[in-house]
Amino acid sequence: MSSDDKRSGDLGPGAGEQLALIRETVRGAKVPRAKPRTWRGAALAEELPVARVLVNKGALHLDQYFDYAVPEELDADARPGVRVRVRFGAGSRHVRGGRREGGGLIDGFLVERLAESDYPGALAALAYVVSPEPVLSPELLALARAVADRYAGSLADVLQLAVPPRNGRAESRPSPAPLPPPPPPRPGSWERYPQGPAFLRALAEGGAPRAVWTALPGPHWPREIAGAVAATLASGRGALVVVPDGRAAGRVEAALTELLGEGRHALLTADSGPEKRYREWLAVRRGSVRAVVGTRAAMFAPVANLGLVAVWDDGDSSHSDDNAPFPHVREVLELRAAHARCAFLLGATSCTVEAAQLVESGWALPLAADREQLRTAAPLVRTVGDGELARDGAVRAARLPSLAWRTVRDGLREGPVLVQVPRRGYVPRLACERCREQARCRHCAGPLQAPDQRDLECAWCGRAETDWHCAACGSVRLRAQVVGARRTAEELGRAFPAVPVRTSGRDHVLESVPDAPALVVSTPGAEPVAEGGYAAALLLDGWALVGRPDLRAGEEALRRWTAAASLVRGRAEGGTVVVVAEPTLRPVQALVRWDPVGHARRELAERAELGFPPVSRMASVTGSPDALAAFFAAAELPPEAEVLGPVPLPRTEPGRPRRPGDAPPGEPWERALVRVPPGSGTALASALKAAQAARLARGGGDQVRIRVDPPDIG
């Protein structure tokens, strides 16, 4: 007899055999899997038993709300704005006891509670409430819907960008009590702008001014943004500032801390980590903090009683999201300013065409310094063109122009010298050999290219060009705008062997450098801040920036140059900038005069004449040739829409990094551009969204990618 049988003997006759049978049955049985509740037979909430839910499905044909029954047990927690889990995709066949069952579990947001549903069939029940924390406010929901409609996207995709992932530990901690409004700040360096003090007063008094701010070069812009935020907080309202990267966010945060102290603002950047970022976001949503500084995702921050939205350097590509529906910070903040009736501030040392359009239309007013202040703050800018490079013996010997060599030598006596070298991968465009005017298509004004180094074709509409001549001077000769030495930066170390050389680029970005003689070689956008400012700067290989085959090439070159030159000391302190580019080019002339606004206005006038964005609205549609043909055959575009192309896209080689929007490796993809005149952008977005939704509902095979207002169109 086993020990088990001995123990069972005390229970009476036959008990041992019964227990052995039970044990054997338990061992052979399969352990059931735990399944989320279906709430079968459970009572529903007495009041408002229907929950309207936005399910987390980004497909356009599912861009709608779905109704669910609210069990009585979830009644208290199922409030509008909370995260929920629901069953989705069961179909109408799985109904038991008057309630739909089955389907996969999916996340969603509870939008509102209703007394009854307009859906005639049986409703599934909410599976459970993930958290009683209401994270989706009506204001954020309305903003997300407006963004989705503008960019032909789905509401679920926008909310993926707007609401950060939940972190239970951060959510369980209470947020601190809000601090009282601070006193209005003094104007400080805002006095350098004629309208600066009045702008701050309007913010402090509860006004809603809209301004396009052309900031003076130098280190003052973070403190000036902090002053605008402080003035808004003084009125009892909230403020939101979005900057391109974490380095700029750190500078603005430091200025806010210096001006207002700790506890009045939140920092929302990806570098913070998920827990800290969600904790900061919750403090903003709960009203504990009314000022936010952050990078791109912060454009949706739920600031209470919003009084100011501000964006710095709107031309930076970081402000354009790479996830569907690809919203841009500037456009989202414009929507927020209109919906919340709050102040708007767009600032940069340069000026984009979109910013110039805001001023031209009267939607915003200019905020800039006078020429006397500008001459004091800006460095002296000198140029080295093709002719000087050809005649300069120093270029042939050391690949460094004599003027640049002297500028570096003199600057190193006073402090660090910045050398800006464009990163690899810039492809030059074609231009007239005589006057350097860009070669454009006669049909759609798109840029011409020569893929096989012989035949010309348009990069937009794909038409061949067999008899090109320059519209400006009549010349028939073309050239690739490649002049200068690509490896000039390497020669600097040889030319100045006793000086330390530091580099800043994509792999390693320096935050700052000390005020000591050094050569700082940087790619555009990675320039570190020098304590006390740089003594001089060299902007090398200007052909690589100006000569890119892109509509924004000139604007982007000027923005990069002014950003680097703004780190140099003013002319009164001996600051000098040398740009190696053809002096007759428009961006170079704008840099010499330090007139980014004039450059943007002229670009805007030309784009209006040629029908280019932002005067017109444009969307790109990419996919396989068959998918594009089927898409446009079914799309009901506005009558005034013009389809350019399609043209083949460069193939993605297997094994190489794939950027967002690139074709799958080895697959031939094409791109078509759809252009509509002003006032038809909403109709275009609606038509594209409807066509894509219908295609997905039919189970469309090949992928088609839509992007409204693409930042790069060639």
Secondary structure, DSSP 8 states (H G I E B T S, - for coil): --HHHHHHGGG-TTHHHHHHHHHHHHHHS----------TT--B-SS--EEEEEES---GGG-S-EEEE-BGGGTTT--TT-EEEEEE---TT-EETTEE--SEEEEEEEEEEESS-S--S--BB--EEEES-----HHHHHHHHHHHHHTT--HHHHHHHHS----HHHHHS--------------GGGGGSTTHHHHHHHHHTT---EEEEE--SSTTHHHHHHHHHHHHHHTT-EEEEE-SSHHHHHHHHHHHHHHH-TTSEEEE-GGG-HHHHHHHHHHHHTTS--EEEESGGGGG---TTEEEEEEE-TTSGGGB-SSTT--BHHHHHHHHHHHHT-EEEEEESS--HHHHHHHHTTSSEEEE--HHHHHHHS-EEEEE-HHHHHH-HHHHHHSS-HHHHHHHHHHHTTS-EEEE---TT----EEETTT--B-B-TTT--BEE-TTSSSEEETTT--EESS---TTT----EEE---S-TTHHHHHHHHSTTS-EEEESSSS--SEE-SSS-EEEE-TT---EETT-BSEEEE--HHHHHTSSSTTHHHHHHHHHHHHHTTB--GGGT-EEEEES-TTSHHHHHHHHT-HHHHHHHHHHHHHHHT-TTTSEEEEEEE-HHHHHHHHHH----TT-EEEEEEE-----TTS---TT---TT---EEEEEEE-TT-HHHHHHHHHHHHHHHHHTT--S-EEEEES-S---
